[in-house]
Amino acid sequence: MNYLVFVVRRLITLIPVLFGISLLVFFMIHLVPGDPAVTLLGSHATTTAVAEVHKQLGLDHPIWQQYLTFMGHLLHGNLGESYQYRTSVSSLIAQNLVPTVWLIVAGALFAVLISVPLAVWAASRRKRFADTAIRTIPLIGLGMPAFWLGIMLILLLSLRAGAFPASGFGTGLFNHVRSIILPGLTVALALVPILVRSLRASLINVLQSDYIVTARSKGLGVPRVVLGHALRNAAISSVTVLGVNIAYLIGSTLVVEKVFALNGVGFLMITAIFNRDFPIVQGVTLLFAIMVVVVNLLTDVSHAALDPRVRLS
């Protein structure tokens, strides 16, 4: 029951957060230099033509009235109509959402699959060569820009080895999986150093606990002690670290999508920014913000599930 109350309270606290996000998304996009009407008509458009387009797009109304219209549409699930494509923003996002979701999921999955074995190995061999190497080598990936890592993976694993496609999302499940591996690794390599260091530090603290010493005194082997007893408690703090960094990486997928030509939501947003297509930029920004909020919510819920003290407090 305490767990359900905790989840309900967290959902209630999201209401003012989402309202604040809508304010920021709407008003900040209107600070971007450039006139959508001039972008659509060209730099040689007449004042009369620009004014007519402003009227058609509703840009001739006061900014507060435009916001109320935006919120009214938003409450009905309508993100508006694209200035450039003359179609609903919701349908455009839906068409481009699948590659973005695949990229985020693949990045998180690869990060966990790489980080957990490395952290367990480093913690069980503390202050040995393996521990030092595991803590040092992944830092190289942390210092490299995502676009550079993506290009290096394309050169090594696609153009030279021919193991994976260099760009695009492919058609069919098998081709989707092959196409998302390199972008997913690019995203994951930025997460791995942070997760390894966090999980390793937590494991070392847990392995010094009394119940771990008792388990060892009973003759249990190191793998069983670490995997069966220590890993769950050590993972509590790392779940939070993973959630925070996944939320951060949601925005950074824009660059990765561009490098691998995935044509996801990030690619759509970059095109819309250059075209001053405000409804698309607002819709995508709002989507990314909601995804970050959802990831943070799932992180808190997972943390509470692993550690009852969180929901009791």
Steps between C-alpha positions, in 0.01 A plus 500: 500500500786737585648436157172588323467821704858590404426452128177705519679785676773502237236516225329796669827691524539468122200729433675832582818371333318434173331840519838668547638305206218623276580861595870460429447312175259758359663826603864402446439389142362846425835647604668327205600761238321487168147527367323179389305695238818639343655151503197359318469781245866584451703811576341698215144462630290816521372640827143425395580135426681461833205653685261262322707197602512631859121512496471146359740359759350694790824693558318835488343438842664608830748251641282418801207421273721275288601316819138447605423364153805274524390367841143449381623289211748319724233394750318337209814320385554737209855634455400730214578497130845526345566824311727322253324168438141625553412188697448423867810501721372191683502294180851623408632407843328161486665428163847581637468376860588132453874546418541738796341256745713216363812714542426592863411142596804357320732754662370423849509123440858501365611724787365254759632192320848652481513675838372229737760232413782756502393647835462155661840393368666821620342486847593134551862578401542825686839673466621243248595561139153407369338749737733782390452421131121485526487834678741670259428375148126587485584861587633536145147459370368756750731768364414445135211684328210280394532593133871401500428166666226435247728577207775274642253212543380548142859492370604194704190280517310605189731617222797276586346197670167521317322363806230767532327760279661843498173693496123473484256292702431222251173314448380203703593393852834341411622807310374730777710308753812508278456870425454605863808321641759763405286800607411316822867435576577866432243605760606226744871584495426835660309326782735210572776688692247665733309178568816294553643740756166535682423128515860408590503745792163371625613137469816567699296657782249214500772234495630641829161456671451254786255277312749460215773404748257246649421357157870460427560335836242239406720398209309666216712576194573854382272480190203386709563762769533782248222402260260345750535735796690819427392605152136587577587729791788655308274564200271734694715810456602397148134486391472870584823577315377305196163677501652848526744433217237341273289812552802711401575284196144535366592848382845401377357241258447789256868486399512120483192488277661752268828303478324172420218655292233325706229752409360492851331773701832675560569520126149643452566763766831615349327550163214688667741736681659605171155549345367695802219246520388590853226236544742214425771641727246550778354153452836320496637702792187423698534130411864491613411681822219253575735209425751643750225537760382142439855365528548685830167365624596142407836554670333608824250214483779247436706647782205471736442139390861410577525703822187503723649780711430745216124446495477482879661839532 
